[in-house]
Amino acid sequence: MIGVSVLGSTGSIGVSTLDVLARHADRYRVVALTANTDVDKLFGQCLAFRPQLAAMADEDSAAQLAERLREAAPDIQVLAGVSGLEAAAAHADAAQVMAAIVGAAGLAPTLAAVRQGKRILLANKEALVVAGSLFMQAVQEHGAEVLPIDSEHNAVFQCMPANFRDGLQQVGVERILLTASGGPFRTRQLHELQAVTPEQACAHPNWDMGRKISVDSATMMNKGLEVIEARWLFDASPEQIQVVVHPQSVIHSMVEYSDGSVLAQLGNPDMRTPIAHALAWPQRHSSGVPSLDLFDIARLDFEAPDLQRFPCLRLAFEAVTAGGVAPAVLNAANEVAVEHFLAGRIAFTAIPQVIEAALATVTGGDAGSIEGLMQVDAAARDAAEQQLAKRV
């Protein structure tokens, strides 16, 4: 039995992970579950999967969970705060850790798992966006194994040669082609974007995701963050990464080789596919996803991204090219701007404006340590909040 900790178990990736694990209960056992504040959902998951440990980032929520489990499942230990999340990630009985906590809050617990040399199923973008160099150094130093869960990076991983870490040029890889659906506003008139609502932005045409990542998809910041991730996961330069808009979301990404070959990974848009792949790798087992019907799809379309429509993608390429603290600033300012948009306090088109202002304001800082990057993160959030205050 392979022990698995699921960080962020109440989110969409966490729920899909538990679905796959339940299909293979003879092979996996859930060791630890974590959530932020959703007591009801985590309580139900604890009763269904009986982990040894449950942790909640919010201390009041953890106290409520502990009270409810005291009678229903007294053998489950309940912890709180960052230390609780790190304990779940580093649990001795967990060989694999699904890192699916959204935002920069997922960095510390994911690193805790890395330092224990575990297999990391990486769904948390920010670990690489904020601290890519430090994160990959820690992976190498502690002998951890990182398998990407984002459908695009998982697709690239499947299309890469086994020895891609020897260097992309050395193994004949020319380019990584990251596909993007274009989100719900790919064909919307530009002048209409000012008035779009959070509900419209969260109505993704192909994927069922959380609200924050849905907005990121609508702005294409999600794809920009994935460009930064790909830079670190595959040791690629920004010039070796191209974004291709593919509305059907059937081709999840591609790899182009020096001999002209282009390998693509296809499948129905369901996160259980990359989750099952990473859990079982290098073997395969069922995910519960229906077979892909190419006759039903009938056509596959491709187009270049419109950077006027999607300025967040331009900002992400600029940040990864600049390096240093720029990706951390980009990520922090985006989190703040999206939060305000979802709360109805700013327009959709203000999101990239706030991010660009923060990038112009926070240009220095220590990118060589986690503590330094967290200070940069805080400074970028302050800069974004100040920019937002000017708009009130």
C-alpha distance (Angstrom), angle and dihedral (degrees) to the residues before:
residue distance angle dihedral
M1 . . .
I2 3.81 . .
G3 3.80 114.3 .
V4 3.81 116.1 -135.7
S5 3.81 131.1 -170.0
V6 3.80 115.3 -158.3
L7 3.80 113.3 -154.6
G8 3.79 109.1 -162.8
S9 3.78 94.4 17.4
T10 3.82 95.9 166.9
G11 3.82 94.4 57.1
S12 3.79 124.8 87.5
I13 3.82 94.6 -93.1
G14 3.80 91.7 45.5
V15 3.80 92.4 50.5
S16 3.81 91.2 48.7
T17 3.80 89.9 48.6
L18 3.79 92.0 53.4
D19 3.80 89.5 48.6
V20 3.81 90.6 56.4
L21 3.82 92.5 43.8
A22 3.80 90.9 51.4
R23 3.81 89.4 55.0
H24 3.81 89.0 58.2
A25 3.79 102.1 37.6
D26 3.79 89.5 145.8
R27 3.80 90.2 62.8
Y28 3.81 106.7 34.4
R29 3.78 136.6 41.5
V30 3.78 125.2 -166.7
V31 3.80 110.2 -121.2
A32 3.82 101.7 175.3
L33 3.80 139.3 7.6
T34 3.81 128.1 -165.7
A35 3.79 136.8 -171.7
N36 3.78 139.6 166.9
T37 3.82 108.0 -127.7
D38 3.83 108.3 -32.0
V39 3.81 99.5 113.5
D40 3.80 96.3 166.7
K41 3.79 95.0 53.4
L42 3.79 95.7 43.4
F43 3.81 90.5 47.4
G44 3.81 90.0 55.2
Q45 3.80 91.6 47.5
C46 3.79 90.6 50.2
L47 3.79 91.1 54.2
A48 3.81 91.7 47.1
F49 3.82 98.9 45.3
R50 3.83 104.2 22.9
P51 3.82 98.9 -144.6
Q52 3.79 120.4 -169.4
L53 3.80 90.5 -126.8
A54 3.82 137.0 29.3
A55 3.79 121.6 -173.8
M56 3.78 133.5 -175.2
A57 3.78 126.0 -164.8
D58 3.81 91.0 -143.8
E59 3.80 111.5 70.2
D60 3.82 96.0 -151.6
S61 3.80 89.7 51.7
A62 3.80 90.4 49.3
A63 3.81 90.2 52.6
Q64 3.81 90.4 52.2
L65 3.81 91.3 48.6
A66 3.80 92.0 48.9
E67 3.79 90.7 51.9
R68 3.80 92.5 50.9
L69 3.81 93.4 45.8
R70 3.80 93.5 47.2
E71 3.80 90.3 85.2
A72 3.81 102.6 20.2
A73 3.82 98.2 48.2
P74 3.81 112.5 -2.4
D75 3.81 92.4 171.0
I76 3.84 92.1 69.3
Q77 3.79 112.3 94.2
V78 3.82 114.7 -139.0
L79 3.81 122.3 -153.0
A80 3.80 133.2 177.0
G81 3.78 141.6 -148.1
V82 3.78 130.9 12.1
S83 3.81 91.4 -44.1
G84 3.79 89.4 56.1
L85 3.81 92.1 50.9
E86 3.80 90.2 48.3
A87 3.81 91.0 50.1
A88 3.80 89.8 53.6
A89 3.80 90.9 48.7
A90 3.79 94.4 47.8
H91 3.83 96.7 41.1
A92 3.79 109.6 147.8
D93 3.81 93.4 -133.2
A94 3.81 94.9 53.0
A95 3.79 113.7 92.8
Q96 3.80 91.7 172.8
V97 3.80 129.7 39.0
M98 3.78 124.6 -162.5
A99 3.81 103.2 -148.9
A100 3.80 102.0 -159.0
I101 3.81 104.1 140.5
V102 3.80 107.4 131.7
G103 3.80 119.5 -125.1
A104 3.78 135.9 3.8
A105 3.82 88.2 -44.1
G106 3.80 87.6 78.6
L107 3.81 94.7 61.3
A108 3.82 100.0 81.5
P109 3.82 97.7 47.0
T110 3.81 92.0 43.8
L111 3.80 90.0 52.8
A112 3.81 89.1 48.7
A113 3.81 88.2 59.2
V114 3.80 91.6 46.0
R115 3.80 91.2 53.7
Q116 3.80 89.0 56.6
G117 3.81 90.6 55.2
K118 3.80 95.1 -117.5
R119 3.79 131.2 155.1
I120 3.80 103.6 -96.1
L121 3.79 116.9 -153.3
L122 3.78 94.1 -158.5
A123 3.80 116.1 -149.7
N124 3.81 94.8 141.2
K125 3.81 106.2 96.2
E126 3.76 95.5 -170.2
A127 3.81 95.4 67.0
L128 3.81 87.6 70.0
V129 3.80 99.5 28.2
V130 3.80 94.6 52.9
A131 3.80 100.5 31.4
G132 3.80 107.7 12.0
S133 3.80 98.0 146.0
L134 3.81 94.7 44.0
F135 3.80 92.2 43.6
M136 3.81 94.9 52.4
Q137 3.82 90.7 44.6
A138 3.80 89.1 54.7
V139 3.81 91.0 48.1
Q140 3.78 90.5 54.6
E141 3.80 94.7 42.1
H142 3.82 95.1 51.3
G143 3.79 98.7 36.2
A144 3.80 93.5 -118.0
E145 3.79 122.1 159.3
V146 3.80 121.3 -132.9
L147 3.80 121.0 -159.8
P148 3.82 116.0 179.1
I149 3.81 119.8 -125.5
D150 3.80 100.7 -174.0
S151 3.78 102.9 106.1
E152 3.81 91.2 -124.6
H153 3.80 97.3 49.8
N154 3.77 92.1 41.2
A155 3.80 88.0 53.3
V156 3.81 91.0 50.3
F157 3.81 89.8 48.4
Q158 3.80 90.2 53.0
C159 3.82 91.2 49.6
M160 3.81 95.6 46.5
P161 3.82 124.0 94.1
A162 3.79 113.7 -105.0
N163 3.82 91.5 -110.9
F164 3.82 97.0 50.4
R165 3.81 90.1 126.8
D166 3.81 87.7 71.3
G167 3.80 86.0 75.0
L168 3.79 130.9 -72.7
Q169 3.79 95.5 -112.2
Q170 3.80 91.8 47.6
V171 3.82 91.9 55.0
G172 3.80 94.5 43.9
V173 3.83 100.3 -104.7
E174 3.80 113.5 148.2
R175 3.80 104.3 175.5
I176 3.77 144.9 -2.0
L177 3.80 111.2 -135.6
L178 3.81 110.3 -157.2
T179 3.78 111.9 -163.9
A180 3.81 122.3 -144.3
S181 3.78 128.9 -170.0
G182 3.80 92.4 -143.6
G183 3.79 89.8 -125.9
P184 3.80 126.5 -122.3
F185 3.82 95.7 -45.6
R186 3.80 101.2 51.0
T187 3.82 92.0 116.1
R188 3.81 100.1 23.7
Q189 3.82 115.5 122.8
L190 3.81 109.5 -99.4
H191 3.80 93.6 -126.8
E192 3.82 89.3 56.9
L193 3.82 95.1 58.8
Q194 3.80 92.5 79.7
A195 3.81 90.4 67.7
V196 3.82 102.7 41.5
T197 3.80 115.8 126.0
P198 3.82 130.4 -133.4
E199 3.80 88.7 -110.2
Q200 3.80 91.1 55.6
A201 3.81 91.7 46.2
C202 3.81 91.1 51.4
A203 3.82 93.4 50.8
H204 3.80 97.6 94.6
P205 3.81 112.5 -172.6
N206 3.83 96.2 -138.1
W207 3.81 113.2 13.7
D208 3.79 133.7 59.0
M209 3.81 104.2 -141.4
G210 3.79 142.2 150.3
R211 3.81 119.5 -80.3
K212 3.79 98.2 -104.5
I213 3.80 95.6 49.6
S214 3.82 89.6 43.2
V215 3.80 90.4 57.9
D216 3.81 89.4 46.2
S217 3.79 88.1 54.2
A218 3.81 90.8 50.0
T219 3.83 91.1 53.0
M220 3.83 91.7 37.2
M221 3.80 88.5 -125.5
N222 3.78 84.4 122.9
K223 3.78 88.7 63.7
G224 3.79 90.7 45.0
L225 3.80 90.6 54.6
E226 3.80 88.5 48.3
V227 3.81 89.8 54.9
I228 3.80 88.4 56.6
E229 3.80 90.8 46.2
A230 3.81 91.7 50.6
R231 3.79 90.1 51.0
W232 3.82 89.4 61.9
L233 3.79 101.9 31.7
F234 3.79 93.3 53.9
D235 3.83 100.5 23.3
A236 3.79 89.7 -118.9
S237 3.78 129.0 157.2
P238 3.83 118.0 -124.4
E239 3.81 87.5 -109.6
Q240 3.81 90.1 60.3
I241 3.83 92.2 57.8
Q242 3.79 123.2 77.8
V243 3.80 127.9 179.7
V244 3.81 116.7 -139.4
V245 3.81 120.9 -170.5
H246 3.81 108.5 -134.5
P247 3.83 110.0 172.1
Q248 3.81 97.5 -164.2
S249 3.85 94.3 60.5
V250 3.80 89.8 -145.6
I251 3.81 97.6 118.0
H252 3.79 101.9 57.3
S253 3.81 95.4 -168.2
M254 3.81 142.8 -40.2
V255 3.78 141.9 -137.5
E256 3.80 121.8 -145.0
Y257 3.82 119.5 -151.3
S258 3.79 131.0 -153.7
D259 3.81 91.9 -109.9
G260 3.82 90.5 61.4
S261 3.81 96.4 -100.3
V262 3.79 117.6 137.7
L263 3.81 116.4 -162.7
A264 3.79 118.5 -161.0
Q265 3.80 134.2 -172.5
L266 3.80 114.9 -143.1
G267 3.78 132.9 -172.3
N268 3.77 145.3 129.2
P269 3.82 112.7 -67.0
D270 3.81 97.3 -99.2
M271 3.80 123.5 125.7
R272 3.79 91.5 -144.0
T273 3.82 88.7 78.5
P274 3.84 97.3 63.8
I275 3.82 90.2 36.8
A276 3.81 92.2 54.8
H277 3.80 90.6 44.2
A278 3.80 93.4 53.8
L279 3.79 94.6 43.0
A280 3.81 93.0 52.9
W281 3.83 101.4 31.7
P282 3.00 126.4 168.1
Q283 3.81 84.9 23.0
R284 3.81 125.5 49.7
H285 3.77 133.5 -131.1
S286 3.80 136.9 170.9
S287 3.79 120.6 -71.8
G288 3.79 101.7 -171.8
V289 3.82 90.6 -112.6
P290 3.84 115.5 135.3
S291 3.80 118.7 -114.6
L292 3.80 116.7 -89.8
D293 3.82 111.7 -104.1
L294 3.80 106.5 -153.3
F295 3.80 91.6 -177.9
D296 3.78 89.8 58.2
I297 3.81 91.9 49.0
A298 3.83 91.3 46.5
R299 3.82 96.3 174.6
L300 3.79 142.1 37.8
D301 3.81 120.5 -154.4
F302 3.81 130.4 -163.1
E303 3.79 133.9 -172.4
A304 3.79 140.1 163.2
P305 3.82 116.4 -98.1
D306 3.80 115.5 -102.5
L307 3.81 105.1 -127.9
Q308 3.80 91.6 -167.2
R309 3.79 89.0 58.9
F310 3.82 92.5 39.5
P311 3.84 108.6 35.7
C312 3.82 90.4 160.5
L313 3.81 89.0 70.5
R314 3.81 89.9 53.5
L315 3.80 90.8 49.6
A316 3.82 91.2 51.2
F317 3.80 92.7 52.4
E318 3.80 89.3 48.4
A319 3.81 90.8 50.1
V320 3.81 96.0 49.3
T321 3.81 90.2 46.5
A322 3.82 91.2 50.2
G323 3.81 92.0 46.7
G324 3.79 120.6 -179.4
V325 3.80 112.3 83.0
A326 3.83 95.6 -21.0
P327 3.84 96.4 97.3
A328 3.81 91.1 49.6
V329 3.82 90.5 50.6
L330 3.80 91.0 47.3
N331 3.79 92.2 52.0
A332 3.81 96.6 45.5
A333 3.80 94.8 46.9
N334 3.79 90.4 47.7
E335 3.81 92.2 52.8
V336 3.80 90.6 52.2
A337 3.81 94.3 45.3
V338 3.81 93.7 47.6
E339 3.81 91.1 48.9
H340 3.81 90.1 54.5
F341 3.80 92.1 46.1
L342 3.80 92.2 51.0
A343 3.80 88.8 50.0
G344 3.81 89.9 54.3
R345 3.81 94.5 -115.1
I346 3.82 99.2 118.2
A347 3.78 137.7 27.3
F348 3.79 122.1 -101.2
T349 3.81 90.7 -113.7
A350 3.82 91.1 55.7
I351 3.81 92.0 67.7
P352 3.84 96.4 80.9
Q353 3.80 91.0 39.3
V354 3.81 91.3 58.0
I355 3.81 91.5 46.5
E356 3.80 93.5 49.2
A357 3.81 91.0 50.1
A358 3.82 91.3 51.1
L359 3.81 91.3 49.4
A360 3.79 89.2 52.9
T361 3.82 92.0 47.7
V362 3.82 103.0 44.1
T363 3.80 105.6 49.1
G364 3.80 102.2 143.0
G365 3.78 140.2 49.1
D366 3.78 144.2 107.8
A367 3.81 111.0 -57.5
G368 3.80 91.9 169.3
S369 3.79 99.3 79.7
I370 3.79 138.5 38.2
E371 3.79 90.1 -122.6
G372 3.80 90.9 53.3
L373 3.78 92.1 48.0
M374 3.80 91.0 50.0
Q375 3.81 88.2 54.0
V376 3.80 89.1 51.0
D377 3.80 88.9 48.3
A378 3.81 90.6 53.4
A379 3.81 92.5 46.4
A380 3.80 91.3 50.5
R381 3.80 91.3 50.2
D382 3.81 89.8 50.8
A383 3.80 90.7 49.1
A384 3.80 90.7 50.0
E385 3.81 92.5 48.3
Q386 3.83 90.7 49.8
Q387 3.78 90.1 50.7
L388 3.80 90.0 49.7
A389 3.81 91.7 48.7
K390 3.81 88.8 59.6
R391 3.80 89.1 59.0
V392 3.79 95.9 56.3
